[in-house]
Amino acid sequence: MLFSDVIRLTVPMKDGSAEVQSKTYSVDELKDLQSKLMLIAGKAEKGKEEVEQFVKASFNFFSMWDLYVYGGK
């Protein structure tokens, strides 16, 4: 088992109903999502604030990930 298989990020999702659902991402899924969002961030105005918030959060996550896994190397 790889360390990247153990780490997960669970994000609460709002769908307009009273019930709160969540989405769980693996490290690889987060990296893929970050790459895709970076590609479309400049093209889309709708949801731009949410994209920027995700990019900042994922950057912080991967910075901590690198520090923990690689010792900041």
ROZA-911769 format. One record per residue: residue number from 1; residue in one letter; x, y, z of N, C-alpha, C in turn. Coordinates in Angstrom, 1 decimal. Example, Ala and Ser with C-alpha at 12.3 -4.5 7.8 and 13.67 -1.06 7.14 Angstrom:
2
   nr  rest      nx      ny      nz     cax     cay     caz      cx      cy      cz
    1     a    13.2    -5.7     7.8    12.3    -4.5     7.8    13.2    -3.3     7.8
    2     s    12.8    -2.2     7.1    13.7    -1.1     7.1    12.9     0.0     7.9
//
This chain:
73
   nr  rest      nx      ny      nz     cax     cay     caz      cx      cy      cz
    1     m     0.8    -1.2     0.0     0.0     0.0     0.0     0.9     1.2     0.0
    2     l     0.6     2.1    -0.9     1.3     3.4    -1.0     0.7     4.4     0.0
    3     f     1.6     5.3     0.4     1.1     6.4     1.3     0.1     7.3     0.6
    4     s     0.2     7.4    -0.7    -0.8     8.3    -1.5    -2.2     7.6    -1.5
    5     d    -2.2     6.3    -1.3    -3.5     5.6    -1.2    -4.2     5.8     0.1
    6     v    -3.5     6.2     1.1    -4.0     6.4     2.5    -4.6     7.8     2.7
    7     i    -4.0     8.8     2.1    -4.5    10.2     2.3    -5.7    10.4     1.4
    8     r    -6.7    11.0     2.0    -7.9    11.3     1.3    -8.4    12.7     1.7
    9     l    -9.1    13.4     0.9    -9.7    14.7     1.2   -11.2    14.6     1.0
   10     t   -12.0    14.8     2.0   -13.4    14.8     1.9   -14.0    16.2     1.9
   11     v   -14.7    16.5     0.9   -15.3    17.9     0.8   -16.8    17.8     0.9
   12     p   -17.4    18.6     1.7   -18.9    18.7     1.8   -19.4    19.4     0.5
   13     m   -20.5    18.8     0.0   -21.0    19.3    -1.3   -22.4    19.9    -1.0
   14     k   -22.8    21.0    -1.5   -24.1    21.6    -1.4   -24.8    21.4    -2.7
   15     d   -26.0    20.8    -2.6   -26.8    20.6    -3.8   -28.1    21.3    -3.8
   16     g   -28.3    22.2    -2.9   -29.6    23.0    -2.8   -30.6    22.4    -1.8
   17     s   -30.4    21.1    -1.5   -31.3    20.5    -0.5   -30.8    20.6     0.9
   18     a   -31.6    20.2     1.9   -31.1    20.3     3.3   -30.1    19.3     3.6
   19     e   -30.0    18.2     2.8   -29.1    17.1     3.1   -27.7    17.5     2.5
   20     v   -26.7    17.3     3.3   -25.3    17.6     2.9   -24.6    16.3     2.5
   21     q   -24.1    16.3     1.3   -23.4    15.1     0.8   -21.9    15.5     0.7
   22     s   -21.1    14.5     0.5   -19.6    14.8     0.4   -19.0    14.0    -0.7
   23     k   -17.9    14.5    -1.1   -17.1    13.9    -2.2   -15.7    13.6    -1.6
   24     t   -15.2    12.4    -1.8   -13.8    12.1    -1.3   -12.9    12.0    -2.5
   25     y   -11.7    12.6    -2.4   -10.7    12.6    -3.4    -9.4    12.0    -2.9
   26     s    -8.8    11.2    -3.8    -7.4    10.7    -3.4    -6.4    11.7    -3.9
   27     v    -5.2    11.5    -3.5    -4.1    12.5    -3.9    -4.0    12.5    -5.4
   28     d    -4.0    11.4    -6.1    -3.9    11.4    -7.5    -5.1    12.1    -8.2
   29     e    -6.3    12.0    -7.6    -7.5    12.7    -8.2    -7.4    14.2    -7.9
   30     l    -6.8    14.6    -6.8    -6.6    16.0    -6.5    -5.6    16.6    -7.5
   31     k    -4.5    15.9    -7.8    -3.5    16.4    -8.7    -4.2    16.6   -10.1
   32     d    -4.9    15.6   -10.5    -5.6    15.6   -11.8    -6.6    16.8   -11.9
   33     l    -7.4    16.9   -10.8    -8.4    18.0   -10.8    -7.7    19.4   -10.8
   34     q    -6.6    19.5   -10.1    -5.9    20.7   -10.0    -5.3    21.1   -11.4
   35     s    -4.8    20.1   -12.1    -4.3    20.4   -13.5    -5.4    20.8   -14.4
   36     k    -6.5    20.1   -14.4    -7.6    20.5   -15.2    -8.2    21.9   -14.9
   37     l    -8.3    22.2   -13.6    -8.8    23.5   -13.3    -7.8    24.6   -13.7
   38     m    -6.5    24.4   -13.6    -5.5    25.4   -14.0    -5.7    25.7   -15.5
   39     l    -6.0    24.6   -16.3    -6.1    24.8   -17.7    -7.3    25.6   -18.1
   40     i    -8.4    25.5   -17.3    -9.7    26.2   -17.7    -9.9    27.5   -16.9
   41     a    -9.1    27.7   -15.9    -9.3    28.8   -15.0    -9.3    30.2   -15.7
   42     g    -8.4    30.3   -16.7    -8.3    31.5   -17.4    -9.4    31.8   -18.4
   43     k   -10.0    30.7   -18.8   -11.0    30.8   -19.9   -12.4    31.0   -19.4
   44     a   -12.7    30.7   -18.2   -14.1    30.7   -17.6   -14.2    31.9   -16.6
   45     e   -15.3    32.6   -16.7   -15.6    33.6   -15.7   -16.5    33.1   -14.7
   46     k   -17.4    32.2   -15.1   -18.4    31.6   -14.1   -17.7    30.6   -13.2
   47     g   -17.8    30.8   -11.9   -17.2    29.9   -11.0   -15.7    30.2   -10.7
   48     k   -15.2    31.4   -11.2   -13.8    31.7   -11.1   -13.3    31.8    -9.7
   49     e   -14.2    32.3    -8.8   -13.8    32.5    -7.4   -13.6    31.1    -6.8
   50     e   -14.5    30.1    -7.1   -14.4    28.8    -6.5   -13.2    28.1    -7.1
   51     v   -12.8    28.3    -8.3   -11.6    27.7    -8.9   -10.4    28.3    -8.2
   52     e   -10.3    29.6    -8.0    -9.2    30.2    -7.3    -9.1    29.7    -5.9
   53     q   -10.2    29.5    -5.2   -10.2    29.0    -3.8    -9.6    27.5    -3.8
   54     f   -10.1    26.7    -4.8    -9.6    25.3    -4.9    -8.1    25.3    -5.2
   55     v    -7.7    26.1    -6.1    -6.2    26.1    -6.5    -5.4    26.5    -5.3
   56     k    -5.8    27.5    -4.5    -5.1    27.9    -3.3    -5.0    26.8    -2.3
   57     a    -6.2    26.2    -2.0    -6.3    25.1    -1.1    -5.4    23.9    -1.5
   58     s    -5.5    23.5    -2.8    -4.7    22.4    -3.3    -3.2    22.7    -3.3
   59     f    -2.8    23.9    -3.6    -1.4    24.3    -3.5    -0.9    24.1    -2.1
   60     n    -1.7    24.5    -1.1    -1.3    24.4     0.3    -1.2    22.9     0.7
   61     f    -2.2    22.1     0.2    -2.2    20.7     0.5    -1.0    20.0    -0.1
   62     f    -0.7    20.3    -1.3     0.5    19.6    -1.9     1.8    20.1    -1.4
   63     s     1.8    21.4    -0.9     3.1    21.9    -0.2     3.3    21.1     1.1
   64     m     2.2    20.9     1.8     2.3    20.1     3.1     2.6    18.6     2.7
   65     w     2.0    18.1     1.7     2.3    16.7     1.2     3.8    16.5     0.9
   66     d     4.3    17.4     0.1     5.8    17.4    -0.2     6.6    17.4     1.0
   67     l     6.3    18.3     1.9     7.1    18.5     3.2     7.0    17.2     4.0
   68     y     5.9    16.6     4.1     5.7    15.4     4.9     6.3    14.2     4.2
   69     v     6.1    14.0     2.9     6.6    12.8     2.3     8.0    12.9     1.9
   70     y     8.5    14.1     1.4     9.8    14.2     0.9    10.7    15.0     1.9
   71     g    10.2    15.5     3.0    11.0    16.2     3.9    11.4    17.6     3.4
   72     g    10.6    18.1     2.4    10.9    19.5     1.9    11.9    19.5     0.8
   73     k    12.3    18.3     0.3    13.4    18.2    -0.7    12.8    18.5    -2.1
//
